[in-house]
Amino acid sequence: MSTHLIPQSGHESRSEKTRTQLIEAAIEVIGAVGYEGASTRILARTANTALSAIPYHFGGKRELYLAAAQVIADYADSRFAEAVSVLEVGGSVEPSLRFEGALVKLLHIMLEDAEPASWTPFVARCCYDNDEAFALIFDQAIAPLIEALVCAVGGFSSPSLNDEAVRLRISSIVTAIISFRFLRGITLRSMDWEQFQIGCIGQVEAMVRELCRGDFVTVRFSQ
């Protein structure tokens, strides 16, 4: 039996457009002035919607804030899954090399700039405040990535490293790689680079690989 998608009505289409506009406005405004500074009036004006649209579609500012974080969490989860998939490659690839490849993939994801520019300050504020919006993003996107990396390192790290030491090292590596997106100005100015071009990215990638092959996670690479 064939199935057919039921087309959206004009009302449903407009409603979805309004929700999208409000979420985009929340990301832009909260990223710029913070949650407390983002009044519902400013959010509605930025979204070019009526003030009543916020309680109608979301219930309130908090729910809109979390809906915006959910959009980013869903996207980040799908992108970070690309890095995790490198860990799951079978065949004769050694676990240590899969680990290295996963971190290099994460680095390239961070340097792509594939997402709207407004997302970076929004996530940066959430992270700085360490609030429930960031908890949502962390639990759904970042934590699974870290857990997969920690599990992967368990297959080749030194027995002298306990679980907490491994987790701290992995968390530090992931934080450093993510910082190339959120704190890139430090690296660009330090290296006198205008932007991350191919040659620059190659140098950063080489550094990440060197870190993986060093004593930081005490890996045992086959010679």
C-alpha angles and dihedrals in degrees: 000000000000121000128209130201112243108235117237117254120239090256093051091048093050091045092053090047091052092050090050092049092050093049091049090048091050092052092048099043100038090046089055103040106011131246096289093048094050106088119194088242092058091045092052092046092050090049090047090233137120117274089240090063092077097061091036095055103027111012095240147339094289092054090047089051092052091045089055090049089049092056090054093043092054092049094044091049091055093048096045088049086067089063093044090052089064088063090055097056109124131203124069097327108127118238091240091056091047088052091051091047092051092054092047089051090051090051092054091048090054092049097046098084088208094146130074112280090237091067094069098062090041093056091040091056093046090050094047092050090042087210134156092279090058090044087058093050092044096047095047102037116011101037095056089051093050092045091052091050093047090050091049093051090052088071096062112012124114116273086231090074115083123210094264092051091050092048092050091051094048091046090051093050093048091047091051093050093046089050089068085072101039102031100027093132090074093058095039094052094040091053095036090238122150093208141340102283125173095274093047092048089051090057092049091047090051089052092052091050091049090051090052091051095047132078097276093097092016094232125184108224120187112244 
